[in-house]
Amino acid sequence: MATRVDPGLMYELKEYGAEDIEKCFNCGNCTAICPLTSSNHPFPRDMIRMIQLGMKDKLKQSVDPWLCYYCGDCSLTCPKEAEPAETMMATRRWLTAQYDWTGLADKFYTSKLWEFGSMIVTAIFIIILAVILHGPIVTDSVQLNTFAPVELMHTADWIMAAGLVFFIGTNILRMHNHVIRKGSPVKVPLMVYITEAWHFVLHLFTQKRWSECAEDEVTQEEKNYKRLPWVNHMLMASGYGLMLVLIMIFLPWFQTDVVYDWYHPQRLLGYYATAVLLYGVISVIIGRIKKQRPIHKFSHPSDWIFPVLLLIVTLTGILQHAFRVIGLPLATYYTYVIHLAAAFPMLVLEVPFGKWSHLYYRPLAIYFQQVKEKALELSKRPKEELIPAS
């Protein structure tokens, strides 16, 4: 079968942030230096070659961009300064848009007006809802559950969760269609999806491949330096995941008008999530400002919007809690609304269509690749080996 090519693919990737990709002459140094590459996955070289040749369908079927964690070694040692690491990052953004059937991811990644405008519109919508639907404003004491009834907020959370599951789930199906249905040389048995599922669970909760970026370093200091972004990411993910569980599932327990002692589990869990989120997001923002690591050399608007939103959500959460403990009713209510106005756009736009989607696309890519390889291995075995003994 002939392979169709798209001569404009390279210029399309540039809209997603690819830098100097036309300088690459495919010497292979980037692949040789990468600690995560293999003979079956010779990235970034194969990715750049696909893009230069306009092999759009092949690029959609590949999981290689998700196997890269942007240590930056390839860009630091590129003889032509073609920035292969940033091309891999741009390809992940592009793939996110290819998986998304709504077209919103494409708009957000290629248009600042769409990305920032959608955030502002969503925030204004939440503020209007709060003005219309809030309960009685009690001013002689903090009565947050009177101002924002927990039953109403919990219902809104579940409606939002259902929407997220729908959009994320349908986008994952499109990813599966590209990677497995179109990209697998053999049909995948259902049992293979089950036996290989542990790969998804393992990498979803550990992102352990990221830590392997440091394996080729000689000194422990160099290893620690390489692993620090992975540690920061794991801390942020743990805090984000914990807060999501507390809000989505345990909101009636978490949002109360009772001010518990500081050592109560409700407050300790909230303090842990807040502390690691604050540490992680400040580290990311400082890194983007200082540009000391290769991953921070170039900054796409999407690299800023999520950490800034997360910082606003974290700081307003801290202020709301402080005002509640001190006993300032109006300050508590107003800060709560601002907190929601930042949290909802971050969740409903960034999680399914933005950079936070990498959190599940990466482990899915590893899982799908394992599924493909296992199915191919089984297809090569003699049929008698596949029939269980009676």
C-alpha positions, -999 to 999 in steps of 0.1 A, spaced: 0 0 0 13 35 -9 21 59 19 5 93 16 26 122 25 17 158 36 44 183 26 30 208 50 34 186 81 67 202 92 52 237 91 21 224 109 43 211 137 60 245 139 26 260 149 27 236 179 62 248 190 87 228 169 119 248 167 145 246 139 133 212 128 144 220 92 181 221 104 182 184 111 201 163 86 193 130 104 228 122 117 213 101 146 233 118 174 200 125 193 190 88 193 225 77 202 226 100 233 191 93 245 189 69 276 153 59 268 156 50 231 158 15 218 162 -4 185 124 -6 182 120 31 192 148 51 177 135 85 187 139 115 182 155 107 148 127 86 134 101 112 146 120 141 129 124 121 97 86 113 96 78 150 101 103 161 74 89 136 49 53 145 58 43 110 70 13 122 90 -6 89 93 26 71 105 31 99 131 -4 95 144 2 57 148 34 62 167 37 62 205 74 73 205 67 110 213 51 98 246 82 77 255 103 109 257 105 128 290 125 158 277 158 154 296 172 176 269 204 156 262 196 154 225 192 191 221 223 199 241 245 176 219 228 183 185 256 194 161 231 215 141 212 229 171 180 216 156 163 213 190 151 177 187 137 177 223 114 206 216 103 188 184 93 158 205 74 182 229 56 198 199 47 164 185 30 155 218 10 187 216 1 178 180 -9 143 189 -31 156 217 -49 176 190 -52 146 167 -68 124 194 -93 152 203 -125 150 181 -138 184 193 -110 204 177 -105 224 210 -70 210 216 -59 222 182 -74 257 189 -58 259 223 -24 249 212 -23 271 180 -42 302 191 -35 323 222 -69 340 217 -87 307 219 -67 294 249 -68 325 271 -103 336 258 -118 302 267 -103 304 302 -117 339 308 -151 330 294 -154 299 316 -143 318 347 -169 345 340 -195 319 335 -187 303 369 -188 337 386 -222 344 371 -235 310 383 -222 318 418 -240 352 418 -273 336 407 -273 303 426 -255 311 459 -275 307 492 -281 333 519 -250 353 529 -245 350 567 -222 377 580 -222 372 618 -202 339 613 -187 318 585 -214 296 571 -198 284 538 -223 256 534 -252 281 536 -235 303 510 -225 273 488 -247 243 497 -225 213 497 -252 191 481 -254 216 452 -216 217 449 -212 180 451 -238 176 423 -219 201 401 -187 182 408 -203 149 396 -217 166 365 -183 180 357 -167 146 363 -191 129 339 -182 154 313 -145 148 318 -150 111 316 -169 115 283 -143 137 266 -113 119 280 -128 85 272 -137 94 236 -103 109 230 -86 78 243 -107 57 219 -94 79 191 -59 73 203 -65 36 204 -79 38 168 -47 54 156 -22 33 176 -38 -1 177 -65 -5 150 -45 13 123 -10 9 138 -8 -27 148 4 -52 122 -18 -80 138 -52 -82 154 -50 -78 192 -68 -105 212 -90 -92 241 -70 -112 266 -38 -93 257 -55 -60 268 -62 -77 302 -28 -93 308 -9 -61 298 -30 -37 318 -6 -36 347 18 -15 325 -8 12 324 -14 12 362 23 11 370 32 40 348 1 60 356 11 61 393 49 62 391 59 76 357 90 55 363 104 59 328 111 95 337 135 84 365 153 63 340 165 94 321 193 96 348 206 60 343 235 70 320 248 97 344 281 89 362 279 107 395 251 106 421 249 144 419 242 142 382 216 115 387 198 135 414 198 166 391 182 146 363 157 130 386 146 162 404 119 171 378 105 136 381 103 139 419 87 173 416 62 160 391 53 130 414 47 153 443 25 176 423 6 147 409 0 132 444 -13 165 457 -35 171 427 -48 136 428 -55 137 465 -73 170 463 -94 157 433 -105 127 454 -113 149 484 -135 172 463 -151 147 439 -158 119 464 -155 133 499 -167 169 496 -194 166 523 -166 156 547 -141 181 533 -163 212 530 -177 217 564 -185 247 586 -168 229 615 -132 241 621 -114 209 632 -82 209 652 -50 212 630 -42 175 635 -76 163 622 -72 141 591 -94 165 571 -69 193 577 -37 172 575 -47 158 541 -56 193 528 -23 207 542 -2 179 525 -19 185 491 -16 222 494 21 221 504 32 198 475 12 217 450 26 250 461 62 236 461 58 219 427 41 248 409 65 274 422 94 252 411 79 249 376 74 287 373 108 296 386 123 270 362 105 286 333 118 321 343 154 310 349 156 287 319 185 267 334 172 233 322 167 223 286 130 217 292 126 253 301 146 268 272 114 273 251 80 281 266 48 276 247 17 295 261 4 261 273 35 256 294 25 287 314 -13 286 316 -16 254 336 10 262 363 -3 298 367 -39 285 370 -28 259 395 -9 286 415 -41 307 416 -62 278 427 -37 268 454 -33 304 468 -70 311 468 -75 278 486 -50 288 512 -67 322 516 -101 308 518 -90 284 546 -73 311 565 -103 335 563 -125 306 574 -103 297 604 -100 334 614 -137 339 610 -141 364 582 -174 355 564 -174 378 534 -137 373 526 -143 335 528 -172 336 504 -156 359 478 -124 340 479 -143 307 474 -159 321 442 -125 332 429 -112 298 437 -139 281 417 -135 306 388 -99 294 385 -104 257 393 -132 250 368 -114 263 337 -83 243 347 -103 211 351 -127 213 322 -103 227 296 -67 217 306 -74 182 317 -90 168 286 -76 192 260 -44 207 274 -11 197 288 -25 179 318 -37 152 294 -1 140 291 -6 124 326 -28 97 310 -16 97 274 19 87 285 10 55 304 -16 47 277 11 49 251 33 25 270 4 2 276 -7 2 239 29 -5 228 31 -35 251 -2 -47 238 10 -44 202 43 -62 209 25 -90 229 0 -96 202 27 -97 175 47 -122 197 16 -144 200 9 -143 163 44 -157 156 40 -187 179 29 -221 165 -8 -226 169 -3 -257 190 15 -236 216 -15 -213 219 -40 -242 226 -41 -250 263 -34 -287 272 -65 -307 280 
